[in-house]
Amino acid sequence: MDQFDLNDLNRDFLSADAREAMLELILAWAYLDGALALWVAAKFDIPADKCAVLLGRTDGKGKLRKLQTLYDLQGHKDVAAEIRKSGKIYDEQVARRNTSPTPVAGAAFIQTPNESYSPLMRFIAWGNWRSRSSR
């Protein structure tokens, strides 16, 4: 069996639009995660650096659960209910984010967006289609 060589990877198959869309999507998830962490820190009234240690690698759903529990304990049932709803929406979006079509290696050959693809793959497809259609 031949050894895999990183130089054989085609890193240029994505259009600039697709790469930018992917970066925006990645940064949006990072921003959301950071905002949830800051909300936890503010609600628990602890400094952000200590909150980072406390939360460690807690995912967004875990942060939402902590907030929901705290608001419930403080008697803010309406806020806890809204967080619960947001948690369900968050779960749906995470599932979409984490779902990719089976032929991931063939992503460069996607012609048009398909609703069964995750948003990330739809961005790739849209960016590639847009680049080809503007030539």
Helices and strands as residue ranges (DSSP letters): G 6-8, H 16-44, H 48-55, H 60-73, H 77-98, G 104-109, H 119-133
